Amino acid sequence: MTRHHMTPDGPVPFSAEEEAERDKAEKIVADEQVELAKTQYQRDRRAEYAKLNQFEMQFDDQRDSTATWVDAINTIKKKFPKP
């Protein structure tokens, strides 16, 4: 599909060079989106980890012989698995 510039006089088709430049730019954006999608789970996990009071959880687990911190981490990892 031919791309156009919008001008006051109406649409003007892109030149071959402009088409090639736009195609290149769109490919760069698409590639960046693919790369971001590959690591989205990391950002999702980080946000969930930040909600935990991990040091206190670890201390309480040590004191009480429980595994609430490990369970919480595993729940987050299960919720946001690696691709």
C-alpha positions in Angstrom: 0.0 0.0 0.0 1.4 3.4 -1.0 1.9 5.8 1.8 1.1 9.5 1.5 2.0 12.8 3.0 -1.0 14.9 3.8 -0.7 18.5 2.4 -3.2 21.3 2.2 -3.7 20.4 -1.5 -4.4 16.7 -0.6 -2.3 13.5 -0.3 1.1 13.3 -2.0 2.6 9.8 -2.5 5.9 9.0 -0.8 8.9 8.7 -3.1 10.7 5.4 -3.4 13.3 6.6 -1.0 10.7 7.7 1.6 9.0 4.3 1.3 12.3 2.5 1.9 13.2 4.8 4.8 9.7 4.3 6.4 10.0 0.5 5.9 13.4 0.6 7.7 12.1 2.7 10.6 9.0 0.4 11.0 11.3 -2.7 11.0 13.4 -1.1 13.8 10.3 -0.4 15.9 9.0 -3.9 15.3 12.3 -5.5 16.3 12.5 -3.4 19.4 8.9 -4.4 20.4 9.9 -8.1 20.0 12.9 -7.6 22.2 10.8 -5.8 24.8 8.3 -8.6 24.8 11.0 -11.2 25.4 11.8 -9.5 28.7 8.4 -8.3 29.8 8.3 -11.0 32.5 11.3 -9.4 34.2 9.6 -6.1 34.5 6.4 -7.7 35.7 8.3 -9.8 38.3 10.3 -6.8 39.5 7.1 -4.8 40.1 5.7 -7.7 42.2 8.9 -8.3 44.1 8.9 -4.6 45.1 5.6 -5.1 46.8 7.1 -7.7 49.2 9.0 -6.9 52.4 11.5 -9.6 51.5 14.0 -9.1 54.3 11.3 -9.3 57.0 9.8 -12.3 55.3 13.2 -14.0 55.2 13.8 -13.2 58.9 10.4 -14.4 59.9 10.9 -17.6 57.9 14.3 -18.2 59.6 12.8 -17.6 63.0 9.6 -19.5 62.5 10.9 -22.3 60.3 8.5 -21.4 57.5 8.8 -20.8 53.8 6.5 -17.8 53.1 9.2 -15.9 51.3 10.0 -18.8 49.0 6.3 -19.4 48.4 5.8 -15.8 47.5 8.7 -15.7 45.1 7.5 -19.0 43.5 4.0 -17.6 43.1 5.3 -14.5 41.3 7.6 -16.7 39.0 4.6 -18.9 38.2 2.4 -15.9 37.5 5.0 -14.3 35.2 6.9 -17.3 33.6 9.9 -16.9 31.3 8.9 -17.2 27.7 
